[in-house]
Amino acid sequence: MLFTSVEFGIFFVVIFILYYLPFFQKQQLPIIIVGSFIFYGWNSLWLVGLLLLSIALNTIVSFKIINSFKKCEKHLWMTLGILGNLIILGFFKYSILLTDFIAATFHVSNTFIDSTIDIFSNLPIPIGLSFYTFLSIGLLVDLSRDNNVILKGSNRKEISFGKHILNTSFFIAFFPSLISGPISRASNFYSQVQPKSFKDIPWYTVFRSLVIGYYLKMVIADNLKDYTYWISFPYYQNLGTITNIVLLVGYSVQIFADFAGYSLIAIGLAAALGYNLPQNFNFPYISLSLSEFWRRWHISLSTWLRDYLYFPLGGNRKGRIRTYINLIVVMALGGLWHGATWNYAVWGIFHGCGLAVERLLGVNKKSKEIQEQAKSFWQQFLLDLIRWVIVFSFVSIGWIFFKLVNFDAAIDFFLTLTRNVNQRLSLELIAPTILFCLPIIISHLFCFSSFKYFANNRLLKNIPFKTSMDLILGIMLALTLLDAGSTDTFIYFQF
């Protein structure tokens, strides 16, 4: 069920009314849980069975961790739980990739491999599986570290298995964030589980998040998709270099608008139900370094990878070489998290190597030194601009591995850029792409460090922020109603 569909609108209104009816206040959790199962299984009922399997596994294991007093027991249950989650994830998402890897490594016969791949290729990849798997693993790890957020304000005897299965089901299946996040932390979420009141709804937060989220998805992303389609294989081969570059920038904007839009809609829906989800995007395309980009892009995943993978591997505490290896390994695994093809791993390695080189050259330290020596605003602006061009170009080049799933096609795209330099501009593609990119460019521009300084001091200090924001929200709402593109699934649903 898509957030942008009429069916979802009806579904949410019904859930919202039942949720806040006074005589249903004690049943708010069951209402959301049942609603989440309906939401998840709307198009494929079997998905509910898989979700129930994940909930059952993590409920049992987390309850065992809570009631284990010895650290070794906690770690044993955590390890078993993580393995169980990874087996489910691997079976449904990575079976073909693992089969190919085993065949190449151990020289297994082609007949056996072909028959195995045929079996696994008929298994549909469950939407949202990666998200709620990471959510569950985070819960188990937090509990094993004695971060017993479930026990805040209570004791072990008060946590019955019945109550625990209800809370854990609610945490994992919470429908606003079930399919594409943001990935919540148990420490933030469990403390919010309590009866909610209609009068406490933060209406402005709900309105703002939903209006911006639907605008980003329905106006920006859904319109851009009709133009970025032309950098699919083999259509990009007939386009000129400049046209392809503009469309690639358009795809960078599209994937941001699509996923940031989903995240904001999820945040708005959760706020309407009385829950705070973590911020997932913070103007990532103003980043002046790759490390800053990953602090701004898909924040809930990047912090998850940092806390549950990078730090346990040693982070930057085991010397320079180990730090570079850790960065590359974490980003490669983060790439594979997005999809079960090697192009995603290459994308992750690409970013990992970029982060390693950035750290090796001490880019951030040197930039701070140069900034301190900059004698004028324009020197600072020029420095920021150069850094921004490098980072944005690097990130946009990486997105081609998302757009073109076939690795050979991705390489051919870059070769085409060198071959079609003299080919004419396709203005019928370039003009609308730039038009739909402009709102994202302008919004990021106002957050760009040098321009923000300039604007705050010379241009915008006399404009009431609240009034201008309300006007912008009104314009966004009108455009969403009048200029929405054709409905399409969210890009991150495939992950």
N, C-alpha and C positions, 0 to 999 in steps of 0.2 A: 504494500500500500504506500503510494507516494505521498509525501507531504503536500505536493501541489495538486493532488487529485480531489475531485468533489467528494468521493467516498471517504477520504480522510477527514475532510471538513465536517461531514455528518458524524463520522465516528468520534471525533474529538469533542464535538458539542454534546453528544450523548454521554460520553465519559465524564466531561466537565460537570454536567448537571448532576449526574448520579454522585460524583465525588464530593460535591459540596452540599448535597441535601442533608439537613441536620440529623435525620434519623439513620443516615448511612455513614456518619462520621467515624464510627468505630470500625467500619468495613472499608476504609479508604485504600488500605494496602491490597486486600483481595480484589477490589474493583480495578486498580491499576494493573495488577498481575494478570487477571483474566483478560483485561483490555489489551495488554501487551501480547498475549498469546494470539488473540484475534488479529491484531495488527501484523504480527510476524508471520502467521500462517494464512494470511488473506489470499495469496495467490498459490501457495504450495503448503498444504496442510502438514506434510511430512516434516517440514522445518520445525514445527512445534515439538515433535518427538526428539529431535536433535537438541533443541534448546532445553527440554526437560532433562535429557541425559546430562548435559553440561551442568545444569542447576543441581541435579542429584549428586553428581560427583563432587562438586565444590562445596555443597552443603555438608555432606558427610565428612569430607576431609577437613574443612575449616572447623567443624564442631569437634573433631578429634584433636586438632591443634589447640583449640581453646581449653580443652579439658586435659591436656597433657602438661604435667608439671616439670618434666625433664626436658632440657634443651635438645638432647639427642632425639627424643621422641617427636618433638615439634618438627625438627629438621627432616626426620624420616617421613612423617606424614606430608610435609610440604613437598618433598622430593617426589613422593608417589603421586601427589595431586598434580604437580607440574607435568610429570610424565604422562599422566592420564589426559590432561588437556592437550599436550603436544601430540599425542597419538591420534586423538580425534581430529585436531587441526591438520596433521600430516596426512591422514587417511583421505580426508575429503578434499584437501587443497593441493597437496604436494605429491600425491601418489604417482602421477605420470612422471614428474620431474625426478623423483627418487628412483623410479624404474629405469629411466634412461641412464641415470648416473651409475646404478648398479650394473647395468648391461655393459656400459663402457669400461667400468673398472674391472669387472670380473669376467668379461668376454662371454656373457650368457648368449645362448642361441637366439637368432632373430625371430624364429617362430614363436618361442616362448614369450619374448618381449612383446611382439605384435599382439598376441592374444591377451596378454596382461594389460597392455595399453588400451585395447578395445574395451575391456571390462571397466577400467578406471575412467575412460573418457565418457562413459555413459553415466557416471556419477555427477550430478549437478553440484556446483560449488555453492554452499549455503551462504546467502548474503549476511554480512555482519559477523561471520564466524571469527574472523581475526580480531575484531573489536572486543567481542565479549569473552574471547579466550584470554586476551591480554588483561582485561578487567578482572577476570577470575584469578589469573596468576598473581596479579598485584595484590589481591585480597589475601591469598595464601602466604605470600612472602611477608606482607605486613604483619600478619598474625604470628608467623614463626619468629619474627624479630621482637616479639613481646610488645608490639604496638597494638595492644588489644582494644582497638577503638570500639568494638562491639560491647565491651564490658564497662565503658565509661558510665559512671553513675550507677553501676549495679555490681553484682557479684556473680560468680559462676553458677550458684544454685538458682539464681533468677533466670538464667538463660536456658529455657527448656528447648528441646529439640524442635518442638512445634513452632515456637516463636522464632527460633533460629532459621528454620526452613522458609518461614514467611518473609523474614527480613532479607535473607540471601536471595530468594526468588525475586523480590522487589528490586534489589541492588543490581542483579544481573539482567533482568528482563525489562527494566524501566524503558518504555517504548520511545520516548523522545531521543534517547541516546543509544538505543539498542543496535541499530544497523551501522551507523558511521560515527559514533562518538558524540561529543568529546568523551575521552576515557577518564572516568571519575576515579578518585582515590577513596578507598573505604574510610579513611580517617576523616574525610570531608563529608561523605555521603551518609554514613550510618548515624552521625550526630544530628542529622536533619530529620531522621525518621520519627515523626510524631504527628498527632492530629493537626490538620491544616484548616484554617478558617477563611471564608470568602473575603472578609473585611481586610485581611492581611495581604491580599494579592498586590504586588508592586506593579500597578497597571502601566506606568510609564515605561518601565523596563520591558514588560511584555510587549507593549505596542512598538517600542523602538526596535527591539530585537526582531520581531516578526516582520515589520515593514522593511527594514534593511535586508533581512535574510531573504524574503520573497523577491525583493527587487533584484538582489544580486543573482539569484537563481533564474528567475523567470524573464527578466529583462536583459541582463548582461550575458549570463552563461548560455541561456537557451537561444538567444539570437546569435551569439558568436559561433555557436556550434555549426550553423549553416554555412559559415565561411571557412572556419578552420577545418572543416570536412575535406577541403581541397588539398590539405597537406597529407592526406592519407595516400597509401600506395594504390595505384601508380600515378595518381593525378598530379602530384607535385613535380613529376618529371617534365610536364608540359608548361610549367610556370617559370617565370624569370626569378633571378636571385633575390631582387628586392621584394617581389611579391611573396616569395616563400618566407623571407625574414619577417615581413610584416605579419604574415599569418602565424608564424611561430610565436611572435610577441602576443598576437591575439589569443593563441592557445594558452600562453602563460597567464594571461588575464582571465581566460575562461575557467581554467582549472582552479584558480584562486576564488573567483566569484562563485563557482559551483560548490566548492567545499566549504568556504567561509559562509556562504548562504545557508547551506545545510546546518552548519554548527550554530549559527545565530537563530535559525528556526527552532532547533532543538533547545537552545538556551531559553528562548521565549516561551515555548510550550511547557518546559520544566518550571519556569518561574510562575506561569499561570496555575501550576499545581502546587506551588509553594516550595520548590526545590531549586537550589543554585548549582548549576553545572559550571565547570571551569572554562575560562576564556580559551579559545583555540587558535585565534589569529590576532596579530597585532601589527597591521600594516607591514607585512613581510618584505614587500618590494621597495622599501626605503633602506634596506639593510646595506651597510657599508663594509660588511665582512660576511663570510659564510657562517661563522659561529653566531653572529648576530641574526642571520637569516633563520637559523635553526632555533633561536630563542623566540622567534616571531611566527614561524610557520608550524602549523599542526602541533601546537605547544603541548597538548596532552600526550601525544605520542613521543615527541622528542624528549620530554622530561621523563617519560616512562622508560625509554631506552637508556637514558642517562642513569636513572636511579636503580633500575633492575638489571641492567646489563653492563653498561660502561663502568660504573663504580665497582661492582663485584669482580670485574675482570682486572681491576687495579687502577682504572682511570689514568691519571697522570702521575701516580705516586711511585711507579716502578721504573723510572728512567725514560729518556727520550724515545728510544727505539720502541719500547713496549707501549708507550703512549700512542705513537703513530699506528702501530699494529692494532691496538684496541679501537682507535677511531675507525680504521678501515673495516675491521671485523664487525663492529656494531652497525656501521652504516650499510654494509653488505647484507647483514641480517635484516636490517630495517627495510632495505630494498626488497628482499625476498618476502617480507611480511606483506608487501603490497600485491604480490602476484607470484604464481608458480612458473615463471619463465625466466630464462637467464638474463633477459634485457633489464628486468627489475634489479637483479643482482649487480649488473654492470652500472646501472644508475646509482645504486648505493655505493659501490666501490668508487665511482666517479666523484661523488660527494665526499666520501671518506678520504680519498687522496687529496682533494681540495682542502679539506680541513687540516690534514697532516702537513701539507705544504705551507699553508697559512701559519700554522704553529711553528714550523721549522724556520720560516723567514721572520718570525716575530712581527707579523703584519700589524696586529693591534697595538703592540707596544711602540713600534716605530711611528705609527699614525698619530698616537697621542703626543709623541715628541714633536712631530712636525706641526701638529695643531697648536702646541704651546709656542712654537716659533713663528706661527703665522701672524703677520703684522696687520692684516686688514681683513675685513669681511669677505672681500672678493678672493683673496688667497685661500681662505677657509672654504668658500663655496666651490672653488675650482678643485681643491683637494677632495672634497666630498663627492663632487660630480664624477671625477675620475674613478674613485673607489666604487661608486654606485654603478657606473657603466660596466666595470669588470665583474662585479658580483651578479648584477642582473643578467648579463650576457651568459655567464657561467650557468646560472640556474635555468635560464631559458633553453640553453643547449641541452641540458639534462632532461628537460621535459619531452624531448623528441622520443626518448625511450619509453615514455608513457603512451604517447600518441601512436607510435609505430611499434606494435608488440613484436613484430619480426625483427630480429637484430640486424639481418642483412639489409632490410629496408631502411632502418635507421642510418646505417653507414652510407647507403646509396643516397639518402636525402642530403647528407653533407657533401657528397661528391657532386650532386646535382647543383648545389650552390656554386661550385667552381665552374661547372659546365655552362650554366645558363646566364652568365653575367650580362650578356648583350641582348637578352630577350626582353621584349616589350613589357611595360607595366600593365597589370590587370587591374585597372582602376575600379572595375565593378566589384572586385574583391577587397581591394585596399581601402577604398573610401568608407564602406560600412564597417569594416573591421576597426579602423581608427575611431569612427564615431562611437561605437559601443565600448571601446577601450577608454575613451576620454574620462568618463566619470571615475573610473578606478585610478587613472593617472592623476587627475586633479585631487582626489581625496588623499592619495599618497603624497602628492606634492606638498600639501599643507602640513604634513607630518615630517617632511624631510628636514633634517636638523638645521641646515643653513637657511632654508627658506622660512622655516618656522621662526627662527630668530628674527629674520628680516620682517616677516609679517607681523609678529607680535610688537615690534618696535616702530613700524612705520605705516603699515597698511590697515590692519584690522582691529586695532585696540579700541576703537570707538563703536564697533558693531556688537550689539547684544548677542552673546553666544546662544542663549536659550531661544530667542526669537528666530535667529537664523537656522538653528537646528530644527525647530518645529516646521519652518517653511520648507526645508530640504526634505523632511519626512513626508510632508504633504505632497510634494512633487514626486517623490519616489512612489508613494501610494497610487497617485494618479497614473503614472507611467506603467506600474505593474498591472493596473486594470485595463489600460488602453494599448499597451505596446509589448505585451508578453510574447515571447517566441513560442514555437510549438513545443509541447510538453515532451521532456526527455528524462530518463532516469539520471540520478546523480552519479557523477563519474566514480566517486569512491564506493558505490555500491558493489563494484566488481572486486573490491579488496576485502 
